[in-house]
Amino acid sequence: MKYFEDFRVGDKIVTRGRTITETDIVNFAALSGDWHPLHTNIEYAKRTQFGERIAHGMLVLTLASGLISPEHLLHMAFIAFYGMDEVRFTAPTRIGDTIHVELEVMDKQDKDEHSGVISFRESTKNQKGENVALSMIKLLIARH
């Protein structure tokens, strides 16, 4: 188990990959109610600067969170998701793209005698190594 004290600024974590499917996009649209034609209408999307349907930005963030959760949070003394700042979508995520997440510890802040907040630079990248989403995520982590 990795506790707050065990993290160092500069530590890095790289997740496994996951391929974005048409089913992901349709299911996310149904769940969120976001049926914007850029994501769900082939003919509309052909006429955009992207030339095809792309994944919702929030879908990409949600999938990125899922890539972090099972393999990495279970090995941390993770208490709670504390927040997210500076979110940017820097490139489209297309059907068939495989994304993974790279995290880097940027800062540690004491919260109280039981926990601290760790700020990670989160870079979601496609199979070409291009950043598709960037953010700063903050996790509340227990102390020893």
N, CA, C and O atoms as a GROMACS GRO file, in nm:
protein
  576
    1MET      N    1   0.085  -0.118   0.000
    1MET     CA    2   0.000   0.000   0.000
    1MET      C    3   0.089   0.124   0.000
    1MET      O    4   0.184   0.134   0.078
    2LYS      N    5   0.058   0.218  -0.087
    2LYS     CA    6   0.138   0.340  -0.098
    2LYS      C    7   0.062   0.455  -0.031
    2LYS      O    8  -0.050   0.489  -0.071
    3TYR      N    9   0.123   0.513   0.071
    3TYR     CA   10   0.063   0.620   0.149
    3TYR      C   11   0.115   0.756   0.104
    3TYR      O   12   0.209   0.766   0.026
    4PHE      N   13   0.053   0.862   0.156
    4PHE     CA   14   0.088   0.999   0.121
    4PHE      C   15   0.239   1.021   0.130
    4PHE      O   16   0.299   1.080   0.040
    5GLU      N   17   0.301   0.975   0.239
    5GLU     CA   18   0.444   0.997   0.261
    5GLU      C   19   0.531   0.926   0.158
    5GLU      O   20   0.646   0.963   0.137
    6ASP      N   21   0.477   0.824   0.094
    6ASP     CA   22   0.555   0.743   0.000
    6ASP      C   23   0.569   0.807  -0.138
    6ASP      O   24   0.655   0.768  -0.216
    7PHE      N   25   0.485   0.907  -0.168
    7PHE     CA   26   0.490   0.973  -0.298
    7PHE      C   27   0.596   1.081  -0.299
    7PHE      O   28   0.620   1.148  -0.198
    8ARG      N   29   0.660   1.098  -0.414
    8ARG     CA   30   0.761   1.202  -0.434
    8ARG      C   31   0.723   1.282  -0.558
    8ARG      O   32   0.672   1.227  -0.656
    9VAL      N   33   0.749   1.412  -0.553
    9VAL     CA   34   0.729   1.494  -0.673
    9VAL      C   35   0.815   1.435  -0.784
    9VAL      O   36   0.933   1.407  -0.764
   10GLY      N   37   0.755   1.417  -0.900
   10GLY     CA   38   0.825   1.357  -1.014
   10GLY      C   39   0.792   1.210  -1.035
   10GLY      O   40   0.819   1.156  -1.142
   11ASP      N   41   0.734   1.143  -0.934
   11ASP     CA   42   0.692   1.004  -0.952
   11ASP      C   43   0.596   0.994  -1.070
   11ASP      O   44   0.515   1.085  -1.092
   12LYS      N   45   0.605   0.885  -1.145
   12LYS     CA   46   0.519   0.867  -1.263
   12LYS      C   47   0.446   0.733  -1.258
   12LYS      O   48   0.496   0.634  -1.206
   13ILE      N   49   0.327   0.736  -1.314
   13ILE     CA   50   0.244   0.616  -1.328
   13ILE      C   51   0.195   0.613  -1.472
   13ILE      O   52   0.152   0.716  -1.525
   14VAL      N   53   0.201   0.497  -1.536
   14VAL     CA   54   0.148   0.479  -1.671
   14VAL      C   55   0.046   0.366  -1.667
   14VAL      O   56   0.076   0.258  -1.616
   15THR      N   57  -0.074   0.390  -1.720
   15THR     CA   58  -0.180   0.290  -1.717
   15THR      C   59  -0.174   0.201  -1.841
   15THR      O   60  -0.098   0.226  -1.935
   16ARG      N   61  -0.255   0.098  -1.839
   16ARG     CA   62  -0.277   0.015  -1.958
   16ARG      C   63  -0.357   0.097  -2.059
   16ARG      O   64  -0.402   0.207  -2.027
   17GLY      N   65  -0.376   0.045  -2.177
   17GLY     CA   66  -0.453   0.113  -2.280
   17GLY      C   67  -0.596   0.061  -2.290
   17GLY      O   68  -0.630  -0.044  -2.236
   18ARG      N   69  -0.678   0.139  -2.361
   18ARG     CA   70  -0.817   0.100  -2.386
   18ARG      C   71  -0.860   0.162  -2.518
   18ARG      O   72  -0.838   0.280  -2.543
   19THR      N   73  -0.922   0.081  -2.604
   19THR     CA   74  -0.966   0.128  -2.734
   19THR      C   75  -1.108   0.185  -2.726
   19THR      O   76  -1.196   0.125  -2.665
   20ILE      N   77  -1.128   0.302  -2.787
   20ILE     CA   78  -1.258   0.369  -2.789
   20ILE      C   79  -1.341   0.308  -2.900
   20ILE      O   80  -1.296   0.295  -3.014
   21THR      N   81  -1.464   0.269  -2.867
   21THR     CA   82  -1.552   0.205  -2.965
   21THR      C   83  -1.675   0.292  -2.992
   21THR      O   84  -1.706   0.385  -2.918
   22GLU      N   85  -1.743   0.259  -3.100
   22GLU     CA   86  -1.869   0.326  -3.131
   22GLU      C   87  -1.970   0.300  -3.020
   22GLU      O   88  -2.049   0.389  -2.985
   23THR      N   89  -1.968   0.181  -2.965
   23THR     CA   90  -2.058   0.148  -2.853
   23THR      C   91  -2.032   0.239  -2.734
   23THR      O   92  -2.127   0.283  -2.669
   24ASP      N   93  -1.907   0.268  -2.704
   24ASP     CA   94  -1.876   0.361  -2.594
   24ASP      C   95  -1.945   0.495  -2.616
   24ASP      O   96  -2.006   0.550  -2.524
   25ILE      N   97  -1.936   0.545  -2.738
   25ILE     CA   98  -1.993   0.677  -2.769
   25ILE      C   99  -2.145   0.674  -2.758
   25ILE      O  100  -2.205   0.764  -2.698
   26VAL      N  101  -2.208   0.573  -2.814
   26VAL     CA  102  -2.354   0.563  -2.808
   26VAL      C  103  -2.401   0.546  -2.664
   26VAL      O  104  -2.496   0.612  -2.622
   27ASN      N  105  -2.335   0.460  -2.587
   27ASN     CA  106  -2.374   0.441  -2.448
   27ASN      C  107  -2.355   0.568  -2.366
   27ASN      O  108  -2.440   0.600  -2.282
   28PHE      N  109  -2.246   0.640  -2.390
   28PHE     CA  110  -2.224   0.765  -2.316
   28PHE      C  111  -2.329   0.869  -2.353
   28PHE      O  112  -2.380   0.939  -2.266
   29ALA      N  113  -2.362   0.878  -2.481
   29ALA     CA  114  -2.466   0.972  -2.524
   29ALA      C  115  -2.599   0.939  -2.455
   29ALA      O  116  -2.669   1.029  -2.408
   30ALA      N  117  -2.633   0.811  -2.448
   30ALA     CA  118  -2.758   0.770  -2.384
   30ALA      C  119  -2.756   0.801  -2.234
   30ALA      O  120  -2.856   0.848  -2.179
   31LEU      N  121  -2.645   0.774  -2.169
   31LEU     CA  122  -2.634   0.796  -2.025
   31LEU      C  123  -2.634   0.945  -1.990
   31LEU      O  124  -2.700   0.987  -1.896
   32SER      N  125  -2.560   1.023  -2.067
   32SER     CA  126  -2.544   1.166  -2.036
   32SER      C  127  -2.654   1.253  -2.096
   32SER      O  128  -2.678   1.364  -2.048
   33GLY      N  129  -2.719   1.204  -2.201
   33GLY     CA  130  -2.817   1.286  -2.273
   33GLY      C  131  -2.753   1.378  -2.376
   33GLY      O  132  -2.822   1.460  -2.437
   34ASP      N  133  -2.623   1.366  -2.396
   34ASP     CA  134  -2.550   1.450  -2.492
   34ASP      C  135  -2.547   1.380  -2.628
   34ASP      O  136  -2.458   1.299  -2.656
   35TRP      N  137  -2.645   1.413  -2.710
   35TRP     CA  138  -2.657   1.354  -2.843
   35TRP      C  139  -2.607   1.450  -2.951
   35TRP      O  140  -2.656   1.448  -3.063
   36HIS      N  141  -2.510   1.534  -2.918
   36HIS     CA  142  -2.459   1.629  -3.017
   36HIS      C  143  -2.419   1.552  -3.142
   36HIS      O  144  -2.355   1.447  -3.132
   37PRO      N  145  -2.456   1.603  -3.260
   37PRO     CA  146  -2.430   1.529  -3.384
   37PRO      C  147  -2.281   1.508  -3.415
   37PRO      O  148  -2.247   1.420  -3.494
   38LEU      N  149  -2.192   1.587  -3.356
   38LEU     CA  150  -2.049   1.564  -3.377
   38LEU      C  151  -2.009   1.424  -3.329
   38LEU      O  152  -1.914   1.364  -3.380
   39HIS      N  153  -2.083   1.374  -3.231
   39HIS     CA  154  -2.053   1.244  -3.174
   39HIS      C  155  -2.141   1.132  -3.230
   39HIS      O  156  -2.102   1.015  -3.229
   40THR      N  157  -2.260   1.167  -3.278
   40THR     CA  158  -2.361   1.064  -3.305
   40THR      C  159  -2.419   1.064  -3.447
   40THR      O  160  -2.502   0.979  -3.479
   41ASN      N  161  -2.378   1.157  -3.530
   41ASN     CA  162  -2.435   1.167  -3.665
   41ASN      C  163  -2.321   1.163  -3.767
   41ASN      O  164  -2.246   1.259  -3.782
   42ILE      N  165  -2.311   1.053  -3.837
   42ILE     CA  166  -2.200   1.033  -3.932
   42ILE      C  167  -2.199   1.142  -4.039
   42ILE      O  168  -2.093   1.199  -4.067
   43GLU      N  169  -2.313   1.172  -4.097
   43GLU     CA  170  -2.318   1.271  -4.206
   43GLU      C  171  -2.282   1.411  -4.156
   43GLU      O  172  -2.207   1.483  -4.223
   44TYR      N  173  -2.332   1.448  -4.042
   44TYR     CA  174  -2.297   1.579  -3.984
   44TYR      C  175  -2.146   1.584  -3.958
   44TYR      O  176  -2.080   1.680  -3.997
   45ALA      N  177  -2.094   1.482  -3.892
   45ALA     CA  178  -1.954   1.482  -3.853
   45ALA      C  179  -1.859   1.486  -3.973
   45ALA      O  180  -1.750   1.542  -3.963
   46LYS      N  181  -1.901   1.428  -4.088
   46LYS     CA  182  -1.818   1.432  -4.209
   46LYS      C  183  -1.791   1.575  -4.253
   46LYS      O  184  -1.687   1.603  -4.312
   47ARG      N  185  -1.884   1.666  -4.224
   47ARG     CA  186  -1.872   1.805  -4.269
   47ARG      C  187  -1.797   1.894  -4.170
   47ARG      O  188  -1.782   2.014  -4.194
   48THR      N  189  -1.750   1.838  -4.060
   48THR     CA  190  -1.677   1.917  -3.961
   48THR      C  191  -1.527   1.913  -3.989
   48THR      O  192  -1.482   1.840  -4.078
   49GLN      N  193  -1.453   1.990  -3.915
   49GLN     CA  194  -1.307   1.990  -3.930
   49GLN      C  195  -1.245   1.855  -3.897
   49GLN      O  196  -1.131   1.828  -3.935
   50PHE      N  197  -1.319   1.768  -3.826
   50PHE     CA  198  -1.266   1.637  -3.788
   50PHE      C  199  -1.290   1.532  -3.895
   50PHE      O  200  -1.218   1.432  -3.902
   51GLY      N  201  -1.392   1.553  -3.980
   51GLY     CA  202  -1.421   1.462  -4.090
   51GLY      C  203  -1.489   1.332  -4.050
   51GLY      O  204  -1.519   1.250  -4.137
   52GLU      N  205  -1.512   1.312  -3.923
   52GLU     CA  206  -1.576   1.191  -3.872
   52GLU      C  207  -1.622   1.217  -3.729
   52GLU      O  208  -1.588   1.319  -3.669
   53ARG      N  209  -1.700   1.122  -3.676
   53ARG     CA  210  -1.743   1.133  -3.536
   53ARG      C  211  -1.624   1.122  -3.443
   53ARG      O  212  -1.529   1.048  -3.470
   54ILE      N  213  -1.630   1.195  -3.334
   54ILE     CA  214  -1.526   1.187  -3.231
   54ILE      C  215  -1.594   1.162  -3.095
   54ILE      O  216  -1.713   1.186  -3.078
   55ALA      N  217  -1.515   1.115  -3.001
   55ALA     CA  218  -1.565   1.089  -2.867
   55ALA      C  219  -1.592   1.220  -2.794
   55ALA      O  220  -1.523   1.320  -2.816
   56HIS      N  221  -1.691   1.218  -2.707
   56HIS     CA  222  -1.718   1.331  -2.618
   56HIS      C  223  -1.595   1.354  -2.530
   56HIS      O  224  -1.531   1.259  -2.487
   57GLY      N  225  -1.562   1.479  -2.505
   57GLY     CA  226  -1.452   1.507  -2.414
   57GLY      C  227  -1.474   1.446  -2.276
   57GLY      O  228  -1.382   1.391  -2.217
   58MET      N  229  -1.596   1.457  -2.226
   58MET     CA  230  -1.625   1.402  -2.093
   58MET      C  231  -1.618   1.249  -2.093
   58MET      O  232  -1.586   1.189  -1.991
   59LEU      N  233  -1.646   1.187  -2.207
   59LEU     CA  234  -1.628   1.042  -2.216
   59LEU      C  235  -1.480   1.008  -2.202
   59LEU      O  236  -1.444   0.914  -2.131
   60VAL      N  237  -1.395   1.083  -2.268
   60VAL     CA  238  -1.250   1.059  -2.259
   60VAL      C  239  -1.203   1.073  -2.114
   60VAL      O  240  -1.126   0.990  -2.066
   61LEU      N  241  -1.249   1.178  -2.045
   61LEU     CA  242  -1.211   1.195  -1.904
   61LEU      C  243  -1.261   1.080  -1.818
   61LEU      O  244  -1.191   1.033  -1.729
   62THR      N  245  -1.383   1.036  -1.844
   62THR     CA  246  -1.441   0.926  -1.767
   62THR      C  247  -1.362   0.798  -1.789
   62THR      O  248  -1.332   0.726  -1.693
   63LEU      N  249  -1.329   0.768  -1.914
   63LEU     CA  250  -1.252   0.647  -1.943
   63LEU      C  251  -1.111   0.657  -1.884
   63LEU      O  252  -1.056   0.557  -1.836
   64ALA      N  253  -1.053   0.776  -1.887
   64ALA     CA  254  -0.920   0.796  -1.827
   64ALA      C  255  -0.927   0.766  -1.677
   64ALA      O  256  -0.838   0.701  -1.622
   65SER      N  257  -1.031   0.813  -1.613
   65SER     CA  258  -1.048   0.786  -1.470
   65SER      C  259  -1.057   0.636  -1.445
   65SER      O  260  -0.999   0.585  -1.349
   66GLY      N  261  -1.129   0.566  -1.531
   66GLY     CA  262  -1.141   0.422  -1.518
   66GLY      C  263  -1.010   0.348  -1.540
   66GLY      O  264  -0.986   0.243  -1.480
   67LEU      N  265  -0.925   0.402  -1.625
   67LEU     CA  266  -0.794   0.340  -1.647
   67LEU      C  267  -0.706   0.353  -1.523
   67LEU      O  268  -0.623   0.266  -1.496
   68ILE      N  269  -0.723   0.459  -1.450
   68ILE     CA  270  -0.643   0.481  -1.328
   68ILE      C  271  -0.696   0.395  -1.214
   68ILE      O  272  -0.619   0.336  -1.138
   69SER      N  273  -0.827   0.388  -1.202
   69SER     CA  274  -0.890   0.331  -1.083
   69SER      C  275  -0.849   0.189  -1.046
   69SER      O  276  -0.792   0.171  -0.938
   70PRO      N  277  -0.875   0.090  -1.128
   70PRO     CA  278  -0.857  -0.047  -1.077
   70PRO      C  279  -0.713  -0.086  -1.048
   70PRO      O  280  -0.684  -0.147  -0.945
   71GLU      N  281  -0.624  -0.051  -1.135
   71GLU     CA  282  -0.485  -0.097  -1.122
   71GLU      C  283  -0.404  -0.015  -1.024
   71GLU      O  284  -0.310  -0.066  -0.963
   72HIS      N  285  -0.438   0.112  -1.009
   72HIS     CA  286  -0.349   0.201  -0.935
   72HIS      C  287  -0.408   0.248  -0.803
   72HIS      O  288  -0.337   0.248  -0.702
   73LEU      N  289  -0.534   0.287  -0.801
   73LEU     CA  290  -0.593   0.336  -0.677
   73LEU      C  291  -0.602   0.227  -0.572
   73LEU      O  292  -0.594   0.256  -0.452
   74LEU      N  293  -0.620   0.103  -0.615
   74LEU     CA  294  -0.630  -0.006  -0.519
   74LEU      C  295  -0.498  -0.031  -0.445
   74LEU      O  296  -0.497  -0.093  -0.339
   75HIS      N  297  -0.388   0.019  -0.501
   75HIS     CA  298  -0.258   0.002  -0.438
   75HIS      C  299  -0.213   0.128  -0.364
   75HIS      O  300  -0.103   0.135  -0.310
   76MET      N  301  -0.301   0.227  -0.362
   76MET     CA  302  -0.275   0.349  -0.288
   76MET      C  303  -0.366   0.352  -0.165
   76MET      O  304  -0.468   0.284  -0.161
   77ALA      N  305  -0.328   0.428  -0.067
   77ALA     CA  306  -0.414   0.451   0.049
   77ALA      C  307  -0.514   0.562   0.010
   77ALA      O  308  -0.526   0.664   0.078
   78PHE      N  309  -0.582   0.538  -0.099
   78PHE     CA  310  -0.675   0.634  -0.160
   78PHE      C  311  -0.799   0.651  -0.073
   78PHE      O  312  -0.860   0.553  -0.031
   79ILE      N  313  -0.834   0.778  -0.046
   79ILE     CA  314  -0.955   0.807   0.030
   79ILE      C  315  -1.064   0.859  -0.063
   79ILE      O  316  -1.177   0.808  -0.061
   80ALA      N  317  -1.030   0.961  -0.145
   80ALA     CA  318  -1.133   1.022  -0.229
   80ALA      C  319  -1.070   1.103  -0.342
   80ALA      O  320  -0.957   1.149  -0.332
   81PHE      N  321  -1.148   1.118  -0.449
   81PHE     CA  322  -1.115   1.212  -0.556
   81PHE      C  323  -1.139   1.351  -0.499
   81PHE      O  324  -1.248   1.379  -0.449
   82TYR      N  325  -1.039   1.438  -0.506
   82TYR     CA  326  -1.046   1.569  -0.441
   82TYR      C  327  -1.080   1.681  -0.538
   82TYR      O  328  -1.133   1.785  -0.497
   83GLY      N  329  -1.050   1.661  -0.667
   83GLY     CA  330  -1.084   1.764  -0.764
   83GLY      C  331  -1.002   1.755  -0.891
   83GLY      O  332  -0.911   1.674  -0.904
   84MET      N  333  -1.039   1.843  -0.985
   84MET     CA  334  -0.973   1.846  -1.116
   84MET      C  335  -0.966   1.991  -1.162
   84MET      O  336  -1.065   2.064  -1.152
   85ASP      N  337  -0.851   2.032  -1.210
   85ASP     CA  338  -0.830   2.168  -1.258
   85ASP      C  339  -0.768   2.165  -1.397
   85ASP      O  340  -0.716   2.064  -1.442
   86GLU      N  341  -0.776   2.280  -1.464
   86GLU     CA  342  -0.702   2.303  -1.589
   86GLU      C  343  -0.729   2.197  -1.696
   86GLU      O  344  -0.636   2.152  -1.763
   87VAL      N  345  -0.853   2.157  -1.713
   87VAL     CA  346  -0.888   2.055  -1.812
   87VAL      C  347  -0.882   2.115  -1.952
   87VAL      O  348  -0.939   2.221  -1.978
   88ARG      N  349  -0.813   2.047  -2.041
   88ARG     CA  350  -0.804   2.089  -2.181
   88ARG      C  351  -0.812   1.966  -2.270
   88ARG      O  352  -0.753   1.862  -2.240
   89PHE      N  353  -0.888   1.979  -2.378
   89PHE     CA  354  -0.895   1.873  -2.480
   89PHE      C  355  -0.812   1.921  -2.597
   89PHE      O  356  -0.849   2.015  -2.667
   90THR      N  357  -0.698   1.857  -2.618
   90THR     CA  358  -0.597   1.910  -2.708
   90THR      C  359  -0.598   1.845  -2.847
   90THR      O  360  -0.535   1.895  -2.940
   91ALA      N  361  -0.668   1.734  -2.860
   91ALA     CA  362  -0.680   1.667  -2.991
   91ALA      C  363  -0.805   1.578  -2.985
   91ALA      O  364  -0.846   1.535  -2.878
   92PRO      N  365  -0.864   1.552  -3.101
   92PRO     CA  366  -0.983   1.465  -3.101
   92PRO      C  367  -0.947   1.321  -3.069
   92PRO      O  368  -0.838   1.273  -3.102
   93THR      N  369  -1.040   1.253  -3.004
   93THR     CA  370  -1.028   1.109  -2.983
   93THR      C  371  -1.130   1.043  -3.074
   93THR      O  372  -1.250   1.068  -3.064
   94ARG      N  373  -1.081   0.960  -3.163
   94ARG     CA  374  -1.164   0.901  -3.268
   94ARG      C  375  -1.201   0.757  -3.234
   94ARG      O  376  -1.134   0.692  -3.154
   95ILE      N  377  -1.307   0.709  -3.295
   95ILE     CA  378  -1.344   0.569  -3.282
   95ILE      C  379  -1.226   0.486  -3.332
   95ILE      O  380  -1.176   0.509  -3.442
   96GLY      N  381  -1.182   0.391  -3.253
   96GLY     CA  382  -1.066   0.308  -3.288
   96GLY      C  383  -0.937   0.354  -3.223
   96GLY      O  384  -0.839   0.279  -3.224
   97ASP      N  385  -0.933   0.475  -3.167
   97ASP     CA  386  -0.813   0.520  -3.095
   97ASP      C  387  -0.799   0.440  -2.966
   97ASP      O  388  -0.898   0.405  -2.901
   98THR      N  389  -0.675   0.413  -2.928
   98THR     CA  390  -0.646   0.349  -2.801
   98THR      C  391  -0.579   0.451  -2.711
   98THR      O  392  -0.473   0.505  -2.744
   99ILE      N  393  -0.641   0.477  -2.597
   99ILE     CA  394  -0.587   0.576  -2.505
   99ILE      C  395  -0.525   0.508  -2.383
   99ILE      O  396  -0.560   0.397  -2.346
  100HIS      N  397  -0.432   0.579  -2.323
  100HIS     CA  398  -0.378   0.541  -2.192
  100HIS      C  399  -0.351   0.671  -2.117
  100HIS      O  400  -0.356   0.780  -2.175
  101VAL      N  401  -0.322   0.660  -1.989
  101VAL     CA  402  -0.301   0.778  -1.905
  101VAL      C  403  -0.161   0.774  -1.845
  101VAL      O  404  -0.113   0.669  -1.800
  102GLU      N  405  -0.098   0.890  -1.846
  102GLU     CA  406   0.030   0.907  -1.777
  102GLU      C  407   0.010   1.011  -1.669
  102GLU      O  408  -0.037   1.122  -1.695
  103LEU      N  409   0.045   0.974  -1.546
  103LEU     CA  410   0.033   1.063  -1.431
  103LEU      C  411   0.171   1.098  -1.379
  103LEU      O  412   0.261   1.013  -1.376
  104GLU      N  413   0.188   1.223  -1.338
  104GLU     CA  414   0.312   1.265  -1.274
  104GLU      C  415   0.279   1.345  -1.150
  104GLU      O  416   0.198   1.438  -1.156
  105VAL      N  417   0.339   1.310  -1.038
  105VAL     CA  418   0.318   1.384  -0.914
  105VAL      C  419   0.381   1.522  -0.929
  105VAL      O  420   0.501   1.535  -0.953
  106MET      N  421   0.297   1.626  -0.914
  106MET     CA  422   0.345   1.763  -0.929
  106MET      C  423   0.357   1.836  -0.795
  106MET      O  424   0.440   1.925  -0.780
  107ASP      N  425   0.273   1.796  -0.697
  107ASP     CA  426   0.270   1.868  -0.570
  107ASP      C  427   0.207   1.781  -0.464
  107ASP      O  428   0.125   1.694  -0.493
  108LYS      N  429   0.246   1.805  -0.339
  108LYS     CA  430   0.186   1.738  -0.223
  108LYS      C  431   0.152   1.845  -0.121
  108LYS      O  432   0.234   1.932  -0.092
  109GLN      N  433   0.030   1.838  -0.067
  109GLN     CA  434  -0.013   1.934   0.035
  109GLN      C  435  -0.069   1.858   0.154
  109GLN      O  436  -0.153   1.769   0.138
  110ASP      N  437  -0.023   1.895   0.273
  110ASP     CA  438  -0.081   1.837   0.394
  110ASP      C  439  -0.226   1.880   0.406
  110ASP      O  440  -0.259   1.996   0.381
  111LYS      N  441  -0.313   1.787   0.442
  111LYS     CA  442  -0.454   1.818   0.464
  111LYS      C  443  -0.482   1.824   0.614
  111LYS      O  444  -0.531   1.924   0.666
  112ASP      N  445  -0.450   1.715   0.682
  112ASP     CA  446  -0.464   1.707   0.827
  112ASP      C  447  -0.372   1.595   0.875
  112ASP      O  448  -0.290   1.546   0.798
  113GLU      N  449  -0.385   1.556   1.000
  113GLU     CA  450  -0.295   1.453   1.054
  113GLU      C  451  -0.321   1.314   0.994
  113GLU      O  452  -0.241   1.223   1.011
  114HIS      N  453  -0.434   1.299   0.924
  114HIS     CA  454  -0.471   1.168   0.869
  114HIS      C  455  -0.452   1.157   0.718
  114HIS      O  456  -0.453   1.047   0.664
  115SER      N  457  -0.434   1.271   0.649
  115SER     CA  458  -0.432   1.265   0.502
  115SER      C  459  -0.360   1.384   0.441
  115SER      O  460  -0.327   1.482   0.508
  116GLY      N  461  -0.336   1.372   0.310
  116GLY     CA  462  -0.280   1.480   0.231
  116GLY      C  463  -0.336   1.475   0.090
  116GLY      O  464  -0.392   1.374   0.048
  117VAL      N  465  -0.320   1.585   0.018
  117VAL     CA  466  -0.368   1.594  -0.119
  117VAL      C  467  -0.249   1.589  -0.213
  117VAL      O  468  -0.153   1.666  -0.199
  118ILE      N  469  -0.255   1.499  -0.309
  118ILE     CA  470  -0.150   1.488  -0.410
  118ILE      C  471  -0.206   1.536  -0.542
  118ILE      O  472  -0.312   1.492  -0.586
  119SER      N  473  -0.134   1.628  -0.606
  119SER     CA  474  -0.171   1.680  -0.737
  119SER      C  475  -0.090   1.608  -0.843
  119SER      O  476   0.033   1.604  -0.838
  120PHE      N  477  -0.162   1.550  -0.939
  120PHE     CA  478  -0.100   1.479  -1.050
  120PHE      C  479  -0.129   1.552  -1.180
  120PHE      O  480  -0.242   1.595  -1.204
  121ARG      N  481  -0.027   1.567  -1.266
  121ARG     CA  482  -0.053   1.608  -1.404
  121ARG      C  483  -0.101   1.482  -1.475
  121ARG      O  484  -0.031   1.381  -1.480
  122GLU      N  485  -0.222   1.490  -1.530
  122GLU     CA  486  -0.282   1.377  -1.601
  122GLU      C  487  -0.276   1.405  -1.750
  122GLU      O  488  -0.335   1.501  -1.799
  123SER      N  489  -0.206   1.320  -1.822
  123SER     CA  490  -0.197   1.330  -1.968
  123SER      C  491  -0.260   1.206  -2.027
  123SER      O  492  -0.209   1.095  -2.011
  124THR      N  493  -0.372   1.225  -2.095
  124THR     CA  494  -0.435   1.114  -2.166
  124THR      C  495  -0.383   1.118  -2.309
  124THR      O  496  -0.396   1.220  -2.378
  125LYS      N  497  -0.325   1.008  -2.353
  125LYS     CA  498  -0.258   1.002  -2.483
  125LYS      C  499  -0.322   0.894  -2.570
  125LYS      O  500  -0.375   0.794  -2.521
  126ASN      N  501  -0.315   0.917  -2.701
  126ASN     CA  502  -0.363   0.815  -2.795
  126ASN      C  503  -0.247   0.722  -2.832
  126ASN      O  504  -0.136   0.734  -2.781
  127GLN      N  505  -0.276   0.630  -2.922
  127GLN     CA  506  -0.177   0.529  -2.963
  127GLN      C  507  -0.055   0.589  -3.033
  127GLN      O  508   0.048   0.523  -3.045
  128LYS      N  509  -0.066   0.712  -3.080
  128LYS     CA  510   0.047   0.779  -3.145
  128LYS      C  511   0.132   0.856  -3.044
  128LYS      O  512   0.233   0.916  -3.081
  129GLY      N  513   0.090   0.855  -2.917
  129GLY     CA  514   0.162   0.930  -2.814
  129GLY      C  515   0.120   1.076  -2.807
  129GLY      O  516   0.183   1.155  -2.737
  130GLU      N  517   0.014   1.113  -2.880
  130GLU     CA  518  -0.035   1.251  -2.879
  130GLU      C  519  -0.126   1.273  -2.758
  130GLU      O  520  -0.208   1.188  -2.725
  131ASN      N  521  -0.110   1.387  -2.694
  131ASN     CA  522  -0.201   1.423  -2.586
  131ASN      C  523  -0.338   1.453  -2.644
  131ASN      O  524  -0.350   1.529  -2.740
  132VAL      N  525  -0.441   1.391  -2.587
  132VAL     CA  526  -0.578   1.421  -2.629
  132VAL      C  527  -0.654   1.496  -2.519
  132VAL      O  528  -0.749   1.568  -2.547
  133ALA      N  529  -0.612   1.478  -2.393
  133ALA     CA  530  -0.672   1.550  -2.281
  133ALA      C  531  -0.566   1.570  -2.174
  133ALA      O  532  -0.486   1.481  -2.144
  134LEU      N  533  -0.566   1.690  -2.118
  134LEU     CA  534  -0.471   1.724  -2.011
  134LEU      C  535  -0.548   1.782  -1.894
  134LEU      O  536  -0.647   1.852  -1.913
  135SER      N  537  -0.502   1.752  -1.774
  135SER     CA  538  -0.564   1.811  -1.655
  135SER      C  539  -0.471   1.796  -1.536
  135SER      O  540  -0.368   1.730  -1.543
  136MET      N  541  -0.509   1.860  -1.428
  136MET     CA  542  -0.446   1.838  -1.298
  136MET      C  543  -0.551   1.773  -1.211
  136MET      O  544  -0.657   1.831  -1.186
  137ILE      N  545  -0.524   1.652  -1.164
  137ILE     CA  546  -0.618   1.587  -1.074
  137ILE      C  547  -0.560   1.585  -0.933
  137ILE      O  548  -0.438   1.578  -0.914
  138LYS      N  549  -0.649   1.591  -0.837
  138LYS     CA  550  -0.608   1.592  -0.697
  138LYS      C  551  -0.674   1.475  -0.626
  138LYS      O  552  -0.795   1.455  -0.636
  139LEU      N  553  -0.592   1.397  -0.555
  139LEU     CA  554  -0.641   1.281  -0.482
  139LEU      C  555  -0.611   1.297  -0.334
  139LEU      O  556  -0.502   1.340  -0.296
  140LEU      N  557  -0.708   1.264  -0.251
  140LEU     CA  558  -0.689   1.262  -0.106
  140LEU      C  559  -0.636   1.125  -0.069
  140LEU      O  560  -0.700   1.023  -0.094
  141ILE      N  561  -0.517   1.122  -0.009
  141ILE     CA  562  -0.446   0.999   0.022
  141ILE      C  563  -0.418   0.994   0.172
  141ILE      O  564  -0.379   1.094   0.232
  142ALA      N  565  -0.440   0.877   0.231
  142ALA     CA  566  -0.417   0.859   0.375
  142ALA      C  567  -0.269   0.860   0.408
  142ALA      O  568  -0.185   0.824   0.325
  143ARG      N  569  -0.239   0.902   0.529
  143ARG     CA  570  -0.103   0.892   0.584
  143ARG      C  571  -0.089   0.758   0.656
  143ARG      O  572  -0.187   0.691   0.685
  144HIS      N  573   0.037   0.721   0.683
  144HIS     CA  574   0.064   0.598   0.761
  144HIS      C  575  -0.002   0.609   0.897
  144HIS      O  576   0.008   0.518   0.978
   0.00000   0.00000   0.00000
